[in-house]
Amino acid sequence: MNLPKTITVRYLTDDHLEALTARHGRETISRAVAAHLDAHPEDFTAPRINHRERHTRQAARNARADAHLSAALHHHNAAQPYETLALIDRAELASPTYKDFDRFRRAVHGNLPPLTPTDLTGTNLRHRATLPLAYPHPGPPVMYYGSTARRWVYPGHRVIEGNWPAAIPEHCTATDDELMEWNIDGTVHVCTGCGLDWT
């Protein structure tokens, strides 16, 4: 169509990727589209494809996602939540609009017994009673950790109250091991970026 990059990004974000934009926000999808076009400038000059070819490509993406979901179910039945969630993520990356992937994630979280929180008796530390909701809405207990490299957090982990750089673990970027420290004579292992209790 010979459109400038800025118009192409807007066109794809607002029209062709409307469902993803509604879920993740316009800014996030616009950045992703712009990054893809920067990495693949040949897409600007590639020949147009017809409806049948688009359908074939979508069917191939759906098949890849389905294969990942089948593997995820195998791990889910084997009580392996880390592997299950990783495969659900791969399925969503392969074909984001194919299924309601959050439904599968909720099933994984729902089958896990909650962790008993750290006993802070005798310390001057307190767990936060209720975590504020983060986007999209993991809520208490902490579902994932880190806004970029999202790490699975076993259900039941809480946050130690304090003046941490990140208000909630879902927004924490301090994911390096050296940013963890033991407090109170080695009884509590806490992230110094957000206060997540890793004990």
N, C-alpha and C positions, 0 to 999 in steps of 0.2 A: 504493500500500500504506500510505501515511500513516505512514511510519517516520521517526524523527528522522534527521538527516543522518549522525551518527556510526554508527548502525546500518546505514544505507543504504550508506555507504562500505565498512564491513566485509563486508556481504552481497555487494556487487558484487566486491570484491577477492578474497574467499576462494572464491566460488562461480563467478560468471560469467566472471571474468578469471583463472581458476586457472592457465592456461598462461603468461600474461604474468607472473603473480606468481612462478611457479616459475623463470622465466628472469631477471627483473630484480629480484626481491626484494619482499617485502610492503610495506615502507616506501615504496619508490619508487612502486609502483602505487597505494597508498593516497593518497599526496600528489597524484598525477595525477588520481585520481577526485574527490577533495575539491576540487581546483582547477577541474575541469570543472563540478561542481555549483554552485560559487560563481559561475562565469561564466554558468551556464545554470539559474537557479532554476526556470524554467518546466518543467524536466524532472520536478520533484517532483509537479506537478499535471497533467502531460500524460496523455491517455488511454492505457490499456494497448494494446499491439499484439498481434496474433495471430501464430501460428507462420509463416504464409505471408508476412506482412509482414516479419517478422524475416529470413526466408530471402531475400526480395527485396532487402532492404537489404544483407545480407551479400554477395549476388551482385553488387550494384552496387559495393561496396567492392573486391571481388576483381577486377572488371573494371577499375577505376581502377588498382589495383596492377599488373595485367597490362599495361596500357598503358605505365606507367612502366618496367616490366621490358623491354618490347619496345624502348623508346627507349634504355634502358641497354645492351641488346645491340648496337644500332646504334653507339653510342659506343665500346663495348668492341672491336668489330671495327675501328673506326677508330683504335684505340690512344689513346683519350682517357680515362685513368683517373679524373681528377677529376670529369668529367661523369658517367661511369659510376657511380661511388660515390654521387654526389649523387642520381641517379635511383633507385638501389637504396634509399637512405634514404627517398625519397618514397614508394616502393612499400610499404615496411614501415610507414610512418605511415598509409597509406591502409587497409591490411588486415594488421595485425601477425601474424596466425596463418595467413595464406594460403600462404606458402612458407617454406622454410629460407633466409632472406635471407643468413645468414652464409656459406652455401655459395657464393652468387654473389660475395660480397666476397672470399672466399678465391681464387676463380678470377681476380679482378682482380689481387690481390696476387701470385698465382703467375705471372702473365704479365709481370711487371715486372722488368727486370734490376736487381740491387741497386746502390745508390750506393757508390762507393769512399769509405770514411771519410776524414776530414780527416787529413793527415799532421801529427802533433804533434811530430815530431822537432825537437829544439832548443828546445822549450818546457818549462815545468814543469807542463804539463797532461797529464792521462791520461784516456782514454776508459774508462768503466766496462766491465768485461769481459763481464758478464752482467747484464742488467736483471732485477729481480724481476718476477714476473708480476702484472699488474693485472687487475681485473675487466672483462670476463669472462675473457680470457686472451690479450691481444695478444702479450705476450712480445717477445723481441728478433727482428728490429729493431722500432723503435717504429712502431706501426700508426696511432695517432691521437694528437692533442695537445690537452689541455684537457678537463676533466671536464664542462663545460657546453656550450660551442660546440666540438664535436669537429672538429678540422682534420686533413685528410689529411696524412700525413708520408711522403715518398718513401722506399721501402725502403732501409735501409742507414744512415740517420741514427743517430748514437749520442749518448750522454749523457756530458758532461764531469764527472768526479768533483768533488765539492764539497759544501759545506753549504748546499744549496738549500732554499727553503721547501717545495717539493713533492718527495717522494721519487722520483717517476717522472713522466714527461711526461703520462701518462694522467690524472693527478690535478692537473695544473698549471692554475691560473686566471689566470696572468700572460700573457694572449694579446695585449696591446697592443704595438704596435711599439716604443714608447718603453722598454719593459722589456727590449729586446734591446740588447746592447752588444758592441763589438769588443774582444777581449782580445789580448794579446801582439802589440803593434804592428800591429793590424789584420789578423792572420792567421786568427783564429777568431771567428766570429759566434755568440754563445751566448745562450740565454734565461736571464735572471737569476732566473726563477721555478723552474726545474727543471734547468737545465744542458743542455738539448737543443742539440746542435750543429747550427746552421742554415747553416753555412758553405757 
